Amino acid sequence: MYTLYSLPGSCSSGITVLMSKLGLDFDVINPSELDNYKSVSPTGQVPALVDGDLVITEGAAIALYLLRKHGNPVVEDPVFLRWLMFNYATLHPAYSKLFSVNGAMEDSADKAALMQKLADKLTETWAIVNDRLAEQDVMVGGDASIVDYLLAVYTGWNAYFPAVKIDVGDNVRALVKRVATLPEFQAGFAKENKEFVSAA
């Protein structure tokens, strides 16, 4: 039995979906239920996975740990690794900048201009994904993977920034529509008592 600490609709939802796909037995706990979540994850961030005495933080590390432990050969594919890291090291941080600026600055013309500049950079980043999806239905291989799950989750974050324009592209929108119907995706969000809504 695993324990996953997750915030519904955050990047940790990608792990919830992955664990559902792998058919694992796990509990999902919102870190707000703990008095001192930093005793689990020193940064206070999600996800965090507990497997017996082992505690793993960082989404990419958790994904690779689970895939390796449960014998999924995709972890040996350098193309898969490239796109997994693109999600965690490029696309996610681009959104983090928007969240940070939005929370740190008072509303003003300067804030609006900076937010749109960051949104434009996000649109450029999504264009890389959109171009990849012009060649195939999913990012890697023939079946959806955590790479695709995370992309779908990220599109939902656009709803937090209604004042800026972020274009993910038609191919990404088509991917998200497909991913949202997958049994594991629906099961993962149900496990978190969260309804998935894409803002793509």
N, C-alpha and C positions, 0 to 999 in steps of 0.2 A: 504494500500500500504506500503510495506516494502522497506527499502533501505539497500542494502548489499554492504559493502566495501570489495573488493576482488582483489587479483592479479591473473590473469589467470595462471592456472597450479600449483598454490600453494595449501596449505591445505584448503584454503578458497573455492576452487573449489568444495570440498566435500559438503559444505553448499549450494552452488549454485545448485548442483545436487539434494540435499535433498529438497530444496525449489521447484524445478521443479517437483519432485516426488509428493510433497504435493499439487501441483496445485496452488501455491500461486502467487499473483500479486506482483511483486517486480522489482526494478531497481538495476542494478549492476553498481557501480562506482569504478573506479581505484583510489586508494588514491593519486596517483601522480597528479590527477586533482584538488586537494585541496591545498591551500597555507599553511594550518596548519592542517594536518591530525591528529596531536597529540591532537588537541582539541576534536577529536572524540575518538581516541584510544591513551591513554597516552604513551603506549609503542611504538607506531608507527607501530604496527604489524596488520596483518589481520588474521581472518575476524573481522569485526565489523558490528553489525546489529542495525538498527534504526527502532523502532516500535513506532510511535507517539513521545512522550516525552522520551521514554525509549531507552537507548543505552546499548547494551550488547556486551562485548568483550569476547574473549576466545572461541575457536571453540566448545569445549565440552559443555560449558554453552549455547551457541547459539543452538546447536543441541537439547539439552534436552528441552530448552525453546520452540522451535518450535514443537517438538514432543508432548510435554505436552499440549501446547495451542491448537493443532489441533487434539487432542484426540487419539494419537497413543499409544496403550497399551504396546508397546515394552519397553517403559521407565520404566516399573515396573519389567522387566525381569533382574535378577541379572547377567545372562550370557551375555546379551546384554551390560549391563553397564561395565562388566569386559572387554569385547573386545573393546568397545568404548574407555575406559581409556587406554587400552594397546596401541591403536593407538596414542592417544594424549600424553601419559606420558612415553611411552617406545620407540615405533618405530620412531615417529617424532623426539624426541630428539637425537636419534642415528644418524639420517641424519643431524640434526643441528650441531653436532660435526664435521661431514665431511665438511659441508659448512664453518664452522668457521675456521677450520685448513687450508682449501684450500684458503680462502681469506686472512688469517693472515700471512702465511709463504711463503717465497720465495721458488722457486723450488730448491730442493736439495735431496740428498740421505736420509737425516733424515726425510724430509717431506714425501717422497715417502713411507718410512717404516711406519711412523705413519699413513698415509692415508690408507695403506693396513691393518694395525692392526685394525683401526676403521671399515674398510670394512668387515673384518673377523667377527667382533662383530655383524655387521649388518646381515651378512649371518646366524649367529647363531640365531639372533632374528627372521629373516624370517623363519627359520626352525620350530619355534614354530607355526607360522601361517600355514606353509605348512603341518605340522602334523595334525593340526585341520581340514584342508581341505581334508585330506585323508578320513575323516569320513562323510563328507557332501559337497554339492556343494557350499554353502555359509557359512559365519562364524556363523550366528545365525538364527535359524528358517528356513523357506522354501523359503523366498524371500530375494533378495538383500536389504541391508540397508546401512546407511551411513558408517557403519564399512567397508563394501565391497567397497563402493565408494572411501573411503580414501586410502584403500590398493592399488587400481588401480592408483590413483593419485601419491602415493609415488613411485610406480615402475617407473614412468616417470622421477623421479629425478636421477635415475642411469645414465642417459645420461650426467649429469653434471660432472661425474667422470669417464671418459673413461680410465684413467690410472690404475684403480683398478678393482678388480673382486668382484662383489656382486652377489651372487646366491640366487634368491628368491624361487626357487624350482618349479617343474613341476605343482604341484597342484595350486600354486599361479598364474602361467602363465595361466593355464586353467581358473581360476576365472576371471582374468583380461580380457581375451578374451571374456568371457560371459558378464561381466559388461559393456565393451566398446560398446556392441550392444544394451544396454537397452535404451529405448526412453528417460527416464529421464536423463541418463548420456549424451547422445548426445545433449539433449535440454540444459542442464546446461553448457556444453562447448560452444554451439552455442551462449548462452546468454553472454558469456565472449569473444566471437569472437576468440576462441582458438580451435585449432585442437588437439585432444588428441593423443599423441604418447607414447606408452609404451616402455620403454627400458629394460623390463624384459627378 
